[in-house]
Amino acid sequence: MVERRVIVSPPSETGGRHVLVDGEKLGTAYSLHDLSVFLQRAGLECLDEVDAAESPLIEWHGGGPEVWPATP
């Protein structure tokens, strides 16, 4: 199985975090739920919200899985 590189960017001014898998932007997540949906659509079906928060596959920038600022 080939490991994929997942990067969750720091929160933007609007509170969202860009999600990239292998360098391809999947979208902007505003919660762990959003992140898990993006990852599942990218073929990482095994990552639900809890798994995404704990997965070593995910590189968190600007704060970990608990950092989801409220949108203005």
C-alpha positions as a printed NumPy array, in Angstrom:
array([[  0.   ,   0.   ,   0.   ],
       [  1.356,   3.4  ,  -1.   ],
       [  1.152,   6.05 ,   1.7  ],
       [ -0.292,   9.349,   0.663],
       [  0.869,  12.698,   1.962],
       [ -1.923,  14.704,   3.568],
       [ -1.338,  18.31 ,   4.633],
       [ -3.798,  20.446,   6.562],
       [ -2.756,  24.102,   6.355],
       [ -2.963,  26.666,   9.157],
       [ -6.375,  28.283,   9.609],
       [ -7.066,  31.111,   7.182],
       [ -8.619,  34.448,   8.124],
       [-12.033,  32.899,   7.459],
       [-11.275,  29.944,   9.749],
       [-11.   ,  27.287,   7.071],
       [ -7.98 ,  25.047,   6.556],
       [ -6.835,  24.023,   3.066],
       [ -6.493,  20.283,   2.617],
       [ -3.929,  18.825,   0.214],
       [ -3.355,  15.192,  -0.68 ],
       [ -0.172,  14.48 ,  -2.61 ],
       [  0.031,  18.189,  -3.502],
       [ -3.522,  18.401,  -4.88 ],
       [ -5.859,  20.818,  -3.121],
       [ -9.07 ,  19.037,  -2.17 ],
       [-10.825,  22.021,  -0.656],
       [-11.185,  24.025,   2.524],
       [-12.249,  22.211,   5.673],
       [-13.98 ,  23.971,   8.555],
       [-14.129,  20.921,  10.848],
       [-12.856,  17.371,  11.287],
       [-16.044,  16.221,   9.586],
       [-15.209,  18.268,   6.469],
       [-11.663,  16.892,   6.524],
       [-12.857,  13.291,   6.756],
       [-15.253,  13.826,   3.828],
       [-12.419,  15.201,   1.657],
       [-10.158,  12.308,   2.611],
       [-12.824,   9.709,   1.902],
       [-13.463,  11.251,  -1.531],
       [ -9.712,  11.053,  -2.185],
       [ -9.796,   7.31 ,  -1.582],
       [ -8.849,   7.254,   2.088],
       [-12.147,   5.67 ,   3.135],
       [-10.68 ,   4.297,   6.344],
       [-10.261,   7.786,   7.859],
       [-13.336,   8.957,   9.74 ],
       [-13.264,  11.993,  12.064],
       [-11.608,  10.17 ,  14.973],
       [ -9.081,   8.439,  12.741],
       [ -8.251,  11.689,  10.953],
       [ -7.526,  13.395,  14.275],
       [ -5.106,  10.615,  15.267],
       [ -3.621,   9.555,  11.923],
       [  0.138,   9.816,  11.414],
       [ -0.593,  10.279,   7.677],
       [ -1.769,  13.839,   8.298],
       [  0.689,  16.707,   8.623],
       [ -0.944,  19.47 ,  10.651],
       [  0.39 ,  23.003,  10.078],
       [ -0.543,  25.888,  12.362],
       [ -2.215,  23.718,  14.991],
       [ -3.474,  20.191,  15.316],
       [ -6.872,  18.602,  14.83 ],
       [ -8.373,  20.595,  17.689],
       [ -7.763,  23.949,  15.943],
       [-10.858,  24.954,  13.973],
       [-11.487,  28.678,  14.534],
       [-15.051,  29.844,  14.232],
       [-15.872,  31.571,  10.978],
       [-16.493,  35.335,  11.266]])
